Amino acid sequence: MFEDENLIIGAHRFSSRLFVGTGKYASNEQTVEALETSGTECVTVALRRVDLKRQDGPNLLDALGDRWTLLPNTAGCFTADDAVRTCRLARELEIASLVKLEVLADPQSLLPDVEQTLVALKTLVKEDFTVLVYTNDDPVMARKLEDAGAAAVMPLGSAIGTGLGILNPINLELIVARANVPIIVDAGVGTASDVAVAMELG
């Protein structure tokens, strides 16, 4: 479906298909070292976890600089309103209008609230954000998100933080086969072999 060897999302073009997060590292220095080693070009940042007031000195954004395309995400948001507000903050900080939308159903499972996600997506698209959307592995919902203007759809492999890998490859194959936007497996990918499985699914 995608003839170009690069991954194209909105106005952005990536030669690496690996997006790397910035959570759970021991220090900013360790984060930067891991990112450099990975070869990634796009780095996700949970704005709610960044010390924007720099009360403890330079923050994560200072450490990252301009070496990578930043993908601010709405991790920790449980309503459409909170997610939209976080994306607007990213724009005001001149970080990016490329955002990862993540609206969670509850703090225990960290599964997506797909109804609130769709509401937030429609608002962000109207405001000219380029939105990558975290969702479940439901092919019907993936299509609805694409139809609502998602620049990329990010179905989970398994629940956030579980490291269980891709539990439902059949659904992911259906999502990929029907999509006209990039599909990026997100969450639950805990090993290099999980990454390989995701890429083999297309």
KEDRENRO-100820 format. One record per residue (C-alpha): residue in three letters; z, y, x. Coordinates in steps of 0.5 Angstrom, whole numbers, padded with zeros to 4 digits, always signed. Each point is the difference from the previous one (the first is absolute). Example, Ala and Ser with C-alpha at 12.3 -4.5 7.8 and 13.67 -1.06 7.14 Angstrom:
2
ALA+0016-0009+0025
SER-0002+0007+0002
// end
This chain:
202
MET+0000+0000+0000
PHE+0002+0005+0006
GLU-0006+0000+0005
ASP+0003+0005+0004
GLU+0005-0003+0006
ASN+0005+0006-0001
LEU+0005+0000-0006
ILE-0002+0006-0004
ILE+0005+0003-0005
GLY-0002+0007-0002
ALA-0002+0004+0005
HIS+0004-0004+0005
ARG-0004-0005+0005
PHE+0005-0006+0004
SER-0003-0005+0005
SER+0007-0003-0001
ARG+0001-0004-0006
LEU+0008+0000+0001
PHE+0004+0005-0003
VAL+0007+0000+0003
GLY+0007+0003-0003
THR+0005+0004+0004
GLY+0007-0003-0003
LYS+0005-0005+0003
TYR-0001+0002+0007
ALA+0006+0002+0005
SER-0003+0006+0002
ASN-0006+0005+0000
GLU-0001-0002+0007
GLN-0001-0008-0003
THR-0004+0002-0006
VAL-0005+0004+0005
GLU+0000-0006+0005
ALA-0002-0005-0006
LEU-0005+0005-0003
GLU-0004+0000+0007
THR+0001-0007+0001
SER-0003-0002-0007
GLY-0006+0004+0001
THR+0000+0003-0007
GLU-0003+0007-0002
CYS+0004+0001-0007
VAL+0008+0000+0000
THR+0004+0000-0006
VAL+0006+0005-0001
ALA+0005+0000-0005
LEU+0001+0007-0001
ARG+0007-0001-0004
ARG+0003-0003+0007
VAL-0002+0005+0004
ASP+0005+0005+0003
LEU-0005+0006-0002
LYS+0006+0005+0001
ARG+0000-0003+0007
GLN+0008+0000+0000
ASP+0000-0005+0006
GLY-0005+0003+0004
PRO-0008-0002+0000
ASN-0002-0004-0006
LEU-0005-0006-0001
LEU-0005+0005-0001
ASP+0001+0003+0006
ALA-0001-0006+0004
LEU-0006-0002-0003
GLY-0004+0006+0001
ASP-0007+0000-0002
ARG-0002-0006+0004
TRP-0001-0004-0007
THR-0002+0001-0007
LEU+0007+0001-0004
LEU+0000-0004-0007
PRO+0006+0003-0003
ASN+0003-0005-0005
THR+0005+0001-0006
ALA+0004-0006+0002
GLY+0007+0001-0004
CYS-0003+0003-0006
PHE+0001-0003-0007
THR-0003+0005-0005
ALA-0007+0003+0000
ASP+0003+0007+0001
ASP+0003-0002+0006
ALA-0006-0003+0003
VAL-0004+0006-0002
ARG+0005+0005+0003
THR+0000-0004+0007
CYS-0007+0000+0000
ARG+0000+0008-0001
LEU+0005+0001+0005
ALA-0004-0004+0005
ARG-0006+0005-0001
GLU+0005+0006+0000
LEU+0002-0002+0007
GLU-0008-0001+0002
ILE+0001-0007+0002
ALA-0005-0003-0005
SER-0004+0000-0006
LEU-0001-0008+0001
VAL+0006-0003-0003
LYS+0003-0007-0001
LEU+0003+0000-0007
GLU+0005-0005-0001
VAL+0005+0000-0007
LEU+0005-0005+0000
ALA+0003-0004-0006
ASP+0007-0001+0003
PRO+0004+0000+0006
GLN+0001-0007+0001
SER-0007-0003-0001
LEU-0004+0006+0003
LEU-0006-0003-0005
PRO-0004+0006-0002
ASP+0000+0003-0007
VAL-0007+0000-0002
GLU+0000+0004-0006
GLN+0004+0006+0004
THR-0005-0001+0006
LEU-0006+0001-0005
VAL+0003+0006-0003
ALA+0001+0003+0007
LEU-0007-0002+0002
LYS-0003+0004-0005
THR+0004+0006+0002
LEU-0001+0000+0007
VAL-0008-0001-0001
LYS+0000+0006-0004
GLU+0003+0004+0005
ASP-0005-0003+0005
PHE+0004-0005+0004
THR-0003-0006+0004
VAL+0004-0005-0003
LEU+0002-0007+0003
VAL+0004-0004-0006
TYR+0005-0005+0001
THR+0000-0005-0005
ASN+0001-0007-0002
ASP-0005-0006+0001
ASP-0003+0001-0008
PRO-0008+0000+0000
VAL+0001+0004-0006
MET+0004+0005+0002
ALA-0004+0001+0007
ARG-0006+0002-0004
LYS+0004+0005-0005
LEU+0002+0003+0007
GLU-0007+0000+0003
ASP-0002+0003-0007
ALA+0005+0006+0000
GLY-0002+0002+0007
ALA+0003-0004+0005
ALA-0003+0001+0007
ALA+0003-0007+0002
VAL+0004-0005-0004
MET+0006-0004+0004
PRO+0002-0006-0003
LEU+0006-0003+0002
GLY+0000-0007+0004
SER+0007-0001-0002
ALA+0006+0005-0002
ILE+0002+0005+0005
GLY+0004-0002+0006
THR+0000-0008-0001
GLY-0005-0002+0005
LEU-0002-0005-0004
GLY-0008+0001+0001
ILE-0005+0000-0005
LEU+0002-0004-0006
ASN-0006+0000-0005
PRO-0006+0000+0004
ILE-0004-0002-0006
ASN+0002+0007-0003
LEU-0002+0004+0006
GLU-0007-0003+0000
LEU-0001+0002-0007
ILE+0002+0007+0002
VAL-0004+0000+0006
ALA-0006-0003-0004
ARG+0000+0005-0005
ALA+0002+0007+0004
ASN-0005+0005+0002
VAL+0006+0004+0004
PRO+0003-0003+0006
ILE+0006-0005-0001
ILE+0006+0000+0005
VAL+0005-0006-0001
ASP+0007+0004+0000
ALA+0007-0003+0000
GLY+0002-0007+0002
VAL-0004-0001+0006
GLY+0005-0002+0005
THR-0004-0004+0006
ALA-0007+0001+0004
SER-0002-0006-0004
ASP+0001+0004-0007
VAL-0004+0005+0003
ALA-0006-0005+0001
VAL+0001-0003-0007
ALA-0001+0007-0003
MET-0006+0002+0004
GLU-0003-0007-0001
LEU+0000+0002-0008
GLY-0004+0006+0002
// end
